[in-house]
Amino acid sequence: MRDLTKGSVPKMLFKFSMPLLLSTVIQAIINLSDLMVAALFSQRGGIVAGVGLSSQINYLIINAVIGLSTGGGILISQYYGAKKKEDMNKSIHVMISMLIVAAVLLSAITMALSSPILKLLKTPKEALREAKDYLVYTMAGLIFIFLYNGISAVLRGLGDSVRPLIFVCVAAVINIGLDVAAVALLKMGAAGLALATVISQFIAALMSGICLIKKGKEWGLTKYKFSLNKDKLKKLLKIGLPTSIQNTVASLSFLALTYIVNIVGADKAVYALSAASIAFKINSFAVLPSRSMNNSISAMVGQNKGAGDNKRIKKTFAYGLLYGLCFGILFTAATFFFARGLLKIFKADNQTLSFGIPYIKSFAFDYLLLPFAVSQYGLVDGLGKTKVSMWVNSIASLLLRAPAAYVLGKLLDMGMAGIGLAIPLTSLFSAVVMFVYIKTKVWKQLKKPLEKQAA
């Protein structure tokens, strides 16, 4: 565990964020491997489009719970910074119990409604079977995915970003090996890819759980006991629910883009969806540095809020933005200039390339704008003001991203380029609104003399 309230801010933030970034990169590789193996080894028609579409539905559900976990991690980091170990321990029990309940309910609902959901999204008939198989089998193991992400959030809140990296590395090797075995050898298609993901996440959850129990003895954490303590659950939801809603709305807006892609693609929707599915995976990978920096900033700000160190909070935000921009420049150049090559990795044919290249090039500029938005989200989230980022992100997603994609892509006949352009426009809006809020409501408070703040 690492005390983030001491030492050089840039060095501490870098040391904490790099393992977290590597963890999320490897997690993305796990998700990417499904689509890659499907493209390289499966001969089933529509498998790339089907797996890609269901991955977005999975991402929506998992991202919602990651929001709850992130919020819980922030609260735990505040207790850790304030040295309130009893409150911290109770919160950990409640958070894990909450995730178990959420997993059971969401998996049951999604499995029951899988067919109506896929039809509502206008899934091409060529991809329907594979999409349903992937969605149902992944949902069957949702509890393991939730537990791994939840326990990792706890460890990050306690300043440990190294062990989650180790666990996800093991999971990645297992997942990729099982992917190839399931598709290339056993010819299981999308169902095999989903089972590989579930098994690898089960192993990651098991290892992280054992680690938490073992290391938790150092500060008096007892064996896990199911608990939904009203007081702690209320505090967890107060911070975590806005983050969850924010993630859910953002994911829904990207799912809406898929719906618009299917409309724009018309009789070639399966090619447009394949292109969008590959682009979604590339985008999910490219935004990881910004997302990881967001989590690192919120964890470090959370501990320093508990310790009452406003000076370190401001430095954490400044260096987090700087690091995020460095990665943003790199990924903008890579996706804009090498869009064709990235699509070719997935064996994209000429029709898929015609939809994918303009889409990727138009949203490539998001990687320059996103760091400004997410670093500011990380600051206010770490201070416990998660409702602010929730409202800004939700308004941007609902009232700008999806409507702009429809107007630019369909009504103005810009096609995939118009749909992609809606993504950086949303980040620009979020960054500007958050800047105004922080300048008027937050910065003055951080200039006050240091004082211990209640977590």
C-alpha positions as CSV (number, residue, x, y, z in Angstrom):
1,M,0.0,0.0,0.0
2,R,1.2,3.5,-0.7
3,D,0.7,6.8,1.2
4,L,0.0,9.3,-1.6
5,T,0.1,12.3,0.8
6,K,4.0,12.3,1.0
7,G,6.9,12.7,-1.4
8,S,7.3,14.4,-4.7
9,V,4.0,14.9,-6.4
10,P,5.1,14.3,-10.1
11,K,7.2,11.3,-9.1
12,M,4.4,9.8,-6.9
13,L,1.8,10.4,-9.5
14,F,3.9,8.8,-12.2
15,K,4.8,5.8,-10.1
16,F,1.2,5.3,-9.1
17,S,-0.3,5.9,-12.5
18,M,2.0,3.8,-14.7
19,P,1.1,0.4,-13.2
20,L,-2.5,1.5,-13.4
21,L,-2.1,2.4,-17.0
22,L,-0.4,-0.8,-17.8
23,S,-3.2,-2.7,-16.0
24,T,-5.9,-1.0,-18.1
25,V,-3.9,-1.5,-21.3
26,I,-3.6,-5.2,-20.6
27,Q,-7.3,-5.3,-19.7
28,A,-8.0,-3.7,-23.1
29,I,-5.7,-6.2,-24.8
30,I,-7.9,-8.9,-23.2
31,N,-11.0,-7.3,-24.7
32,L,-9.2,-6.6,-28.0
33,S,-8.1,-10.3,-28.2
34,D,-11.7,-11.4,-28.6
35,L,-12.2,-9.4,-31.8
36,M,-8.7,-10.1,-33.0
37,V,-9.0,-13.9,-32.7
38,A,-12.5,-13.8,-34.2
39,A,-11.1,-11.9,-37.3
40,L,-8.0,-14.1,-37.7
41,F,-9.3,-17.6,-36.9
42,S,-13.0,-17.8,-37.3
43,Q,-14.8,-18.3,-40.6
44,R,-18.2,-17.6,-39.2
45,G,-20.1,-14.8,-41.0
46,G,-20.8,-11.7,-38.9
47,I,-18.7,-12.8,-35.9
48,V,-16.6,-9.6,-35.9
49,A,-19.7,-7.4,-36.1
50,G,-21.6,-9.6,-33.5
51,V,-18.8,-9.7,-31.0
52,G,-18.1,-6.0,-31.4
53,L,-21.7,-5.0,-30.8
54,S,-22.2,-7.2,-27.7
55,S,-18.9,-5.9,-26.4
56,Q,-20.4,-2.5,-26.3
57,I,-23.4,-3.7,-24.4
58,N,-21.0,-5.5,-22.0
59,Y,-19.0,-2.3,-21.7
60,L,-22.0,-0.3,-20.8
61,I,-22.9,-2.6,-18.0
62,I,-19.4,-3.1,-16.7
63,N,-18.6,0.6,-17.0
64,A,-21.6,1.4,-14.8
65,V,-20.3,-0.8,-12.0
66,I,-16.7,0.4,-12.5
67,G,-18.2,3.8,-11.7
68,L,-19.6,2.5,-8.5
69,S,-16.2,0.9,-7.7
70,T,-14.3,4.0,-8.5
71,G,-16.6,6.0,-6.2
72,G,-16.0,3.4,-3.5
73,G,-12.3,3.6,-4.1
74,I,-12.4,7.4,-3.6
75,L,-14.2,7.1,-0.3
76,I,-11.7,4.4,0.8
77,S,-8.8,6.6,-0.2
78,Q,-10.2,9.5,1.8
79,Y,-10.5,7.2,4.9
80,Y,-7.0,5.9,4.3
81,G,-5.6,9.5,4.1
82,A,-7.5,10.5,7.3
83,K,-6.3,7.3,9.0
84,K,-9.9,6.2,9.7
85,K,-9.2,2.4,9.5
86,E,-12.5,1.2,11.0
87,D,-14.6,3.2,8.6
88,M,-12.4,2.1,5.7
89,N,-12.8,-1.6,6.6
90,K,-16.6,-1.4,6.9
91,S,-16.7,0.4,3.5
92,I,-14.7,-2.4,1.8
93,H,-17.2,-5.0,3.1
94,V,-20.2,-3.0,2.0
95,M,-18.7,-2.2,-1.4
96,I,-18.0,-5.9,-2.3
97,S,-21.5,-6.9,-1.1
98,M,-23.1,-4.2,-3.2
99,L,-21.2,-5.5,-6.3
100,I,-22.4,-9.1,-5.7
101,V,-26.0,-8.0,-5.6
102,A,-25.6,-5.8,-8.6
103,A,-24.0,-8.6,-10.6
104,V,-26.8,-11.1,-9.9
105,L,-29.5,-8.7,-10.8
106,L,-27.9,-7.2,-14.0
107,S,-26.8,-10.6,-15.4
108,A,-30.3,-12.1,-14.9
109,I,-32.0,-9.1,-16.6
110,T,-29.6,-8.8,-19.5
111,M,-29.7,-12.5,-20.3
112,A,-33.5,-12.5,-20.3
113,L,-33.7,-9.4,-22.5
114,S,-30.7,-10.2,-24.8
115,S,-32.8,-10.8,-28.0
116,P,-35.0,-7.7,-27.7
117,I,-31.9,-5.5,-26.9
118,L,-30.0,-6.8,-30.0
119,K,-33.1,-6.3,-32.3
120,L,-33.7,-2.8,-30.9
121,L,-30.1,-1.9,-32.0
122,K,-30.9,-3.1,-35.5
123,T,-28.3,-5.8,-35.4
124,P,-27.7,-7.1,-38.9
125,K,-29.1,-10.7,-39.2
126,E,-25.7,-11.9,-40.3
127,A,-24.4,-11.0,-36.8
128,L,-27.4,-11.7,-34.6
129,R,-26.5,-15.3,-33.5
130,E,-22.9,-14.5,-32.6
131,A,-23.9,-11.3,-30.8
132,K,-26.4,-13.1,-28.7
133,D,-24.0,-16.0,-27.8
134,Y,-21.3,-13.5,-26.8
135,L,-23.7,-11.4,-24.7
136,V,-25.4,-14.3,-22.8
137,Y,-22.2,-16.2,-22.0
138,T,-20.4,-13.1,-20.7
139,M,-23.4,-12.1,-18.6
140,A,-23.3,-15.6,-17.0
141,G,-19.9,-14.8,-15.5
142,L,-20.6,-11.1,-14.8
143,I,-20.0,-11.5,-11.0
144,F,-16.3,-12.3,-11.5
145,I,-15.8,-9.3,-13.7
146,F,-17.5,-7.1,-11.1
147,L,-15.5,-8.5,-8.2
148,Y,-12.1,-8.1,-10.0
149,N,-12.9,-4.4,-10.9
150,G,-14.2,-3.7,-7.4
151,I,-11.3,-5.2,-5.5
152,S,-8.8,-3.4,-7.9
153,A,-10.6,-0.1,-7.1
154,V,-10.1,-0.8,-3.3
155,L,-6.4,-1.6,-3.8
156,R,-6.0,1.6,-5.9
157,G,-7.7,3.6,-3.1
158,L,-5.1,2.2,-0.7
159,G,-2.3,3.3,-3.0
160,D,-1.5,-0.1,-4.5
161,S,-1.5,0.0,-8.3
162,V,1.1,-2.7,-8.8
163,R,-0.7,-5.9,-7.7
164,P,-3.7,-5.3,-9.9
165,L,-1.2,-5.1,-12.8
166,I,0.2,-8.5,-11.9
167,F,-3.2,-10.0,-11.7
168,V,-4.4,-8.7,-15.0
169,C,-1.2,-9.8,-16.7
170,V,-1.9,-13.4,-15.6
171,A,-5.5,-13.0,-16.7
172,A,-4.4,-11.7,-20.1
173,V,-2.1,-14.7,-20.9
174,I,-4.9,-17.1,-19.9
175,N,-7.6,-15.2,-21.8
176,I,-5.6,-15.0,-25.1
177,G,-4.6,-18.7,-24.9
178,L,-8.2,-19.7,-24.3
179,D,-9.5,-17.4,-27.1
180,V,-7.2,-19.2,-29.6
181,A,-8.1,-22.6,-28.3
182,A,-11.8,-21.9,-28.3
183,V,-12.0,-20.5,-31.8
184,A,-9.1,-22.0,-33.8
185,L,-9.2,-25.5,-32.3
186,L,-12.7,-26.1,-30.9
187,K,-14.6,-23.9,-33.4
188,M,-16.8,-22.5,-30.7
189,G,-17.2,-19.0,-32.2
190,A,-18.4,-16.1,-30.0
191,A,-19.5,-18.4,-27.2
192,G,-15.9,-19.6,-26.8
193,L,-14.6,-16.1,-26.7
194,A,-17.0,-15.1,-24.0
195,L,-16.1,-18.2,-21.9
196,A,-12.4,-17.4,-22.2
197,T,-13.1,-13.9,-20.8
198,V,-15.2,-15.2,-17.9
199,I,-12.6,-17.8,-16.9
200,S,-9.7,-15.2,-17.0
201,Q,-11.7,-12.7,-15.0
202,F,-12.5,-15.4,-12.4
203,I,-8.8,-16.1,-11.9
204,A,-8.1,-12.3,-11.6
205,A,-10.9,-11.9,-9.1
206,L,-9.6,-14.8,-7.0
207,M,-6.0,-13.6,-6.9
208,S,-7.0,-10.0,-6.1
209,G,-9.4,-11.2,-3.3
210,I,-6.7,-13.3,-1.7
211,C,-4.3,-10.4,-1.9
212,L,-6.8,-8.0,-0.2
213,I,-7.5,-10.4,2.6
214,K,-3.8,-11.1,3.2
215,K,-2.6,-7.5,3.0
216,G,-5.7,-6.3,4.9
217,K,-4.5,-7.9,8.1
218,E,-1.9,-5.1,8.4
219,W,-4.7,-2.6,9.2
220,G,-7.2,-4.9,10.8
221,L,-9.3,-6.0,7.9
222,T,-11.2,-9.1,8.9
223,K,-12.5,-11.9,6.7
224,Y,-15.2,-10.8,4.2
225,K,-18.6,-10.7,5.7
226,F,-21.7,-9.8,3.6
227,S,-22.9,-6.4,4.8
228,L,-25.1,-3.6,3.4
229,N,-24.6,-1.3,6.4
230,K,-27.0,1.6,5.8
231,D,-24.6,4.4,6.7
232,K,-21.7,3.1,4.7
233,L,-23.9,2.1,1.7
234,K,-25.3,5.6,1.6
235,K,-21.9,7.2,1.6
236,L,-20.7,4.8,-1.1
237,L,-23.7,5.6,-3.3
238,K,-23.3,9.3,-2.7
239,I,-19.9,9.3,-4.3
240,G,-20.2,6.2,-6.5
241,L,-23.7,6.5,-8.0
242,P,-23.0,9.8,-9.8
243,T,-19.8,8.2,-11.3
244,S,-21.8,5.1,-12.3
245,I,-24.5,7.2,-13.9
246,Q,-21.9,9.3,-15.7
247,N,-20.2,6.1,-17.1
248,T,-23.6,4.6,-18.1
249,V,-24.8,7.6,-19.9
250,A,-21.5,7.9,-21.8
251,S,-21.6,4.3,-22.8
252,L,-25.3,4.6,-23.9
253,S,-24.3,7.5,-26.1
254,F,-21.7,5.3,-27.8
255,L,-24.2,2.5,-28.1
256,A,-26.5,5.1,-29.8
257,L,-23.6,5.8,-32.2
258,T,-23.7,2.1,-33.2
259,Y,-27.4,2.4,-33.9
260,I,-26.7,5.5,-36.1
261,V,-23.9,3.5,-37.8
262,N,-26.4,0.8,-38.8
263,I,-28.7,3.4,-40.2
264,V,-25.9,5.1,-42.2
265,G,-24.7,1.8,-43.4
266,A,-28.1,0.9,-44.8
267,D,-27.8,-2.3,-47.0
268,K,-24.1,-2.5,-46.1
269,A,-24.7,-2.2,-42.4
270,V,-22.7,-5.4,-41.6
271,Y,-19.6,-3.7,-43.1
272,A,-20.3,-0.4,-41.3
273,L,-20.9,-2.3,-38.0
274,S,-17.7,-4.3,-38.5
275,A,-15.8,-1.1,-39.0
276,A,-17.4,0.6,-36.0
277,S,-16.7,-2.5,-33.9
278,I,-13.0,-2.4,-34.7
279,A,-12.9,1.4,-34.3
280,F,-14.6,1.0,-30.9
281,K,-11.9,-1.4,-29.7
282,I,-9.1,0.9,-31.0
283,N,-10.8,3.9,-29.3
284,S,-11.2,2.0,-26.1
285,F,-7.5,1.3,-26.2
286,A,-6.4,4.8,-27.1
287,V,-8.4,6.5,-24.3
288,L,-6.8,4.4,-21.6
289,P,-4.0,6.8,-20.7
290,S,-6.6,9.6,-20.1
291,R,-8.9,7.3,-18.1
292,S,-6.0,5.9,-16.1
293,M,-4.8,9.4,-15.3
294,N,-8.4,10.3,-14.2
295,N,-8.4,7.4,-11.7
296,S,-4.9,8.2,-10.5
297,I,-5.8,11.9,-10.0
298,S,-8.9,11.0,-8.1
299,A,-7.1,8.5,-5.8
300,M,-4.3,10.9,-5.1
301,V,-6.6,13.9,-4.6
302,G,-8.8,11.7,-2.3
303,Q,-6.0,10.8,0.0
304,N,-4.7,14.4,0.1
305,K,-8.2,15.7,0.8
306,G,-8.4,13.3,3.8
307,A,-5.0,14.7,4.9
308,G,-6.1,18.3,4.2
309,D,-3.2,19.1,1.8
310,N,-4.6,21.5,-0.8
311,K,-1.2,22.3,-2.3
312,R,-0.6,18.7,-3.2
313,I,-4.1,18.5,-4.7
314,K,-3.4,21.4,-7.1
315,K,0.0,19.9,-8.1
316,T,-1.6,16.5,-8.6
317,F,-4.2,18.0,-11.0
318,A,-1.5,20.0,-13.0
319,Y,0.9,17.1,-13.5
320,G,-2.0,14.7,-14.3
321,L,-3.1,17.0,-17.1
322,L,0.5,17.2,-18.4
323,Y,0.9,13.5,-18.5
324,G,-2.4,13.0,-20.1
325,L,-1.6,15.5,-22.9
326,C,1.7,13.7,-23.7
327,F,-0.1,10.5,-24.3
328,G,-2.9,12.3,-26.2
329,I,-0.5,13.7,-28.8
330,L,1.0,10.3,-29.3
331,F,-2.4,8.5,-29.9
332,T,-3.8,11.3,-32.1
333,A,-0.8,10.9,-34.5
334,A,-1.0,7.1,-34.4
335,T,-4.7,6.8,-35.2
336,F,-4.9,9.6,-37.7
337,F,-1.9,8.6,-39.8
338,F,-2.2,4.9,-39.5
339,A,-6.0,4.3,-39.6
340,R,-5.8,2.0,-42.6
341,G,-3.0,-0.1,-41.0
342,L,-4.9,-0.4,-37.7
343,L,-8.0,-1.7,-39.5
344,K,-5.9,-4.1,-41.6
345,I,-4.7,-5.8,-38.4
346,F,-8.2,-7.1,-38.1
347,K,-8.3,-8.3,-41.7
348,A,-10.7,-5.6,-42.7
349,D,-11.8,-5.9,-46.4
350,N,-12.2,-3.0,-48.8
351,Q,-15.8,-2.3,-47.9
352,T,-15.0,-2.3,-44.1
353,L,-12.1,0.0,-44.8
354,S,-14.3,2.5,-46.7
355,F,-16.4,2.9,-43.6
356,G,-13.7,2.6,-41.0
357,I,-10.9,5.0,-42.2
358,P,-13.0,8.2,-42.2
359,Y,-14.5,7.2,-38.9
360,I,-11.2,6.7,-37.1
361,K,-9.6,9.8,-38.6
362,S,-12.4,12.1,-37.5
363,F,-12.4,11.0,-33.9
364,A,-8.6,10.9,-33.6
365,F,-8.5,14.5,-32.4
366,D,-10.5,13.4,-29.3
367,Y,-7.2,12.2,-27.7
368,L,-6.0,15.8,-27.6
369,L,-9.2,17.1,-26.0
370,L,-10.0,14.3,-23.7
371,P,-7.2,14.9,-21.2
372,F,-8.5,18.4,-20.4
373,A,-11.9,16.9,-19.6
374,V,-10.9,13.8,-17.6
375,S,-8.2,15.5,-15.6
376,Q,-10.8,18.0,-14.3
377,Y,-13.2,15.1,-13.7
378,G,-10.5,13.4,-11.6
379,L,-10.0,16.5,-9.5
380,V,-13.6,17.1,-8.6
381,D,-14.2,13.3,-8.1
382,G,-11.3,13.1,-5.7
383,L,-12.8,15.9,-3.7
384,G,-16.0,14.0,-3.5
385,K,-18.0,16.2,-5.9
386,T,-18.9,13.4,-8.3
387,K,-22.3,14.8,-9.0
388,V,-20.7,17.7,-10.9
389,S,-18.8,15.4,-13.3
390,M,-21.9,13.3,-13.6
391,W,-24.1,16.2,-14.8
392,V,-21.5,17.6,-17.2
393,N,-20.7,14.3,-18.7
394,S,-24.3,13.2,-18.9
395,I,-25.5,16.4,-20.6
396,A,-22.6,16.3,-23.1
397,S,-23.3,12.6,-23.9
398,L,-27.1,12.8,-24.2
399,L,-27.6,16.3,-25.7
400,L,-24.4,16.5,-27.8
401,R,-22.7,13.3,-28.8
402,A,-25.6,11.2,-30.1
403,P,-27.6,14.1,-31.6
404,A,-24.5,15.6,-33.2
405,A,-23.6,12.2,-34.7
406,Y,-27.1,11.8,-36.2
407,V,-27.1,15.4,-37.6
408,L,-23.6,15.2,-39.0
409,G,-23.6,11.6,-40.1
410,K,-27.2,11.2,-41.5
411,L,-28.9,14.6,-42.0
412,L,-25.8,16.4,-43.4
413,D,-24.7,13.2,-45.2
414,M,-21.2,13.2,-43.8
415,G,-21.4,9.5,-43.2
416,M,-19.0,7.8,-40.8
417,A,-16.7,10.9,-40.7
418,G,-19.6,12.9,-39.3
419,I,-20.4,10.3,-36.7
420,G,-16.8,10.2,-35.6
421,L,-16.6,14.0,-35.4
422,A,-19.3,14.0,-32.7
423,I,-16.8,12.4,-30.2
424,P,-14.2,15.2,-30.0
425,L,-16.9,17.8,-30.0
426,T,-18.3,16.2,-26.8
427,S,-14.9,16.3,-25.1
428,L,-14.4,19.9,-26.0
429,F,-17.8,20.9,-24.5
430,S,-17.1,18.9,-21.3
431,A,-13.6,20.5,-20.9
432,V,-14.9,24.0,-21.3
433,V,-17.8,23.5,-18.8
434,M,-15.6,21.8,-16.2
435,F,-13.0,24.6,-16.6
436,V,-15.6,27.3,-15.8
437,Y,-16.9,25.3,-12.8
438,I,-13.4,24.6,-11.3
439,K,-12.3,28.2,-11.8
440,T,-15.4,29.6,-10.0
441,K,-16.2,27.0,-7.4
442,V,-13.1,24.9,-6.6
443,W,-9.9,26.9,-7.1
444,K,-10.7,29.5,-4.5
445,Q,-11.2,26.8,-1.9
446,L,-7.9,25.2,-2.7
447,K,-6.1,28.5,-2.1
448,K,-7.2,28.5,1.5
449,P,-4.7,27.6,4.3
450,L,-4.2,23.9,4.8
451,E,-6.7,22.3,7.2
452,K,-7.7,18.7,7.9
453,Q,-10.9,18.0,6.1
454,A,-13.5,15.4,7.0
455,A,-13.5,12.5,4.5
